Amino acid sequence: MSIITKTGDQGTTSLMYNRRVSKSDPRIEACGAVDELSAALGLARCASQQPRVAEAILGIQHDLIALMGELATSAEDLARHERDGYQRVRLELTQRLELLANATSTETGPFRGWALPGNSPAAAALDFARAVCRRAERSVVALWEQGLLQNVEILKYLNRLSDLLWLLARSAEAHAGTKSQTQES
């Protein structure tokens, strides 16, 4: 089977269960932002010098596949989505991020001011992933505000993830022996 289907040549694409929508549909925008986030995390995973961080990122990337599947499912198809065995974003996933953030925060200690990305390749990749995560979060908030998102846990998950990525970037700097450049506000 070829990846070239030509079904999107008129500016539409499919949600789960073959519901056609415009490629500018807010669900597609949110899925695209999360897809970019996963790609940015892939870069961060490759740049990481810390095996536990690379492993955590890989787990997060798996979570994001489930998250995108849920975003790409219309409300009327969510029951079918679950019956078909697809995972939804749930509290346990968010709690796992909180545990990672708490453990990382213990390692990094207190921090003051704004961190300026770029003190190590791994930290810069994590900071880039954090910025992409914030954009994905804004896209998902737009879905929520339009009544197109039923699972508020997705918002919580992305918010915790951006916090975790900030902490992991500071941890990567410490691991590389560099100190965050800061700017007081």
N, C-alpha and C positions, 0 to 999 in steps of 0.2 A: 504494500500500500504506500502510495506517495504522500508526502507531507503537503504537496500541492493539491488542494481540493477545489480551488476557485470559488468556493461558496462565500468567501468574504469579499469578492471583487466589487460588490455593490455597497460596501460599507457596513455590512452586518456581520454578526458572529453569533455563535450559539452559547446559551447558558446550559447548565446541566439539563438533561431531558429534552434537548433540541428546541428549546424556546429561543427563537431568533430575536435579537435586539440590535440596535445600532452600536457600532464600535465606540460611540461617544456616550453610551449609557453609563450612568453612575456606578453600576455594579462592575462593568468592565473596567472603568477607571480605577476602582478600588482593587480589583483583582490584579490589574497591571502594576499598581503601586506595591502590592504585596509580592508580586513576582520579582520586581526590581529589588525589593528588600531581600528576598532569598538569594538573588544573584550577588548582592553586596555582602551578604553573610558568607556566601561561598568564597569570595575574595578574602574576607576576614579569617575564615577557617584556614585557607591556604597560607596566609601570612602569619598565623599564630605560631608562637614558639612554645606555647603551653598546651600539652596534650589534653588536659582537663577542659580547657576553654574550647579547643577544637571539637571535642566530643560533645560539649554542651551546645555549641553552634549547630552541629549536625542534627541533634535532637530537635532544636528549634526549627530548622529547615523542614523536618518531617511534620512538625506541628503546622507550619505555614501551608503545606500542601492541603491539610485538612481544612484550614481556615479559608483558603481560596475556594475549595470545593463548596464550602458552606456559603460563601459570598456569591458564588456563581449559581446558586439554587434559589429560584423564586419561592416566595412564601408558600404558594399552593403546592409546591413539590417537596417541601422539607420533610413531611412524614414519609414520603417515598424514599427520600435520601437516607433517612435513618433505617427504614426497612431494608434497604439495599446494603446496609452494613457500613455506610460511610461514617467516619468519626466526625463529631462536632466539637467545637471548642467548649471546654467545660472548666469549672472551677479548679480542678486538679492541675490543669496545665498552667493556669495563672499562679497557683500556689507553688508549683515547681520553680517558676521564674523568681518568685519572692524568696524562696530558700537560697537560690543561687546568688541573688542580689545581696541578701543578708550575709552570706559567707564571704562574698567578694568585698563587701563594705568593711567587714572586720579586718580583712587583709590590707586594704588601702588606707584606712584611717580617715581622719577628717580632711576636708578640702575646702579652700576658700577661693572665691573669685570664679571667673570664666576660664575654662580650659581651652587652649588654642591647639587644635589638632595638628599633628605632624611630627611628634617627637620620636616616633618609631613607626615602621611600616605597619606593624600589627595594630597599634593604637590608632593610626590614621584610618585604616580599613574599618575598624570598629566604630570610630566616630562617623565615618561616612555612612555605615550601615544604620547608625542611630538617626542621622538626619533623614535617611530614606524611610526609616520606621516612622518618624514623626509625620512625614508626608502621607504615608499609608494610613496612619491613624486619622489624619484630617479627612481623607477620602471616606473612611469608614464612618466617621462622625457625620459627614454629609448624608450617607445612606440612612443612618439612625434618625437624623433630623427630618428626612423625607418619608419616614415610616417604612423604609425598604429593608430594614434590618431587625430581626426579631431577637437575636441573641446578644444582649448587652455584654456578655462575657468576652466577646471579641474585642470590644473597646478596652476593657480592663486588661486583657492579655497584651495588646499592642502598647498600652501605656506602661505596663510593667516591663515589657521588653525594651523599650527605649531607655528606661532607667537602668536596667541591667547592662545594656550595651555601653552606656556612659561609664558605669563602674568597671566593666571589663576593659575599656580603653585605658582607664587610669591604672588598672592592674597590669596591663601590657606595658605601659610606660615604666612602671616600677620593675617589672621583670627584665626589661631591656636596660635598666640602669639609667633611665632618663627621668627627668622631673618635668611635670606639666608646666608649660609656659602659661602664666595666668595674667589676666587683666582684671583689675578691680573695676566694678561698675560704679 
